[in-house]
Amino acid sequence: EYMGHFAGSREDCKMKALLLTLVVVTIVCLDLGYTRQCYEGKGTRKSVTCPKGEKVCYTIFLVGSSHPAKVLKWGCAASCPKVGLGARISCCTTDKCNSHR
């Protein structure tokens, strides 16, 4: 009878270890739904919650020799967008970090 009890305890221990492993894997792999907060807009900006998967805040500036840099657009993106000639971009990855004016 002692051996039967010991074998049962060993199976219980294996089951608990498997369950603990599954819980840890689930927590590590689970996206807990955190979303980035950025400023967004053209001309005027407002604080927004970015769509899921968009974790980069950016500011696009118009640059030129005849005037100081001017903000064209604020927004959220999955990665730092590319800009053309005459523009400069600043990207960051913390909440409301694109507060340039």
C-alpha positions, 0 to 999 in steps of 0.5 A: 500500500505504501508503494501505491501511495508513493506512485500516486504522489509521483504522478501528482507531482508530474501533473503539477509540474506540467500544469505549472509549465503550461501556466508559465508558457501561457503567461510568457506567450500571451500579449496582455493587450498593452497598447502604446499611447502616442500623439497623432494628427496633422497641424494639431495633435491629440493623444491617442491609443495606438492600434494593437501592434503599433508600438512606435510613435513618430513625428515627421518634420518638414525641413528646408533652408528657408525655414526652421523644421516644422512638424507635418504629422504625428502618429503611431506605426508598427515600425519607423516609417520612411520619409522622402526628401525634404522631410525628417522623422523622429521615432520613439517607443515610450508613451507620448514620446512624440510630443515635438511641436 
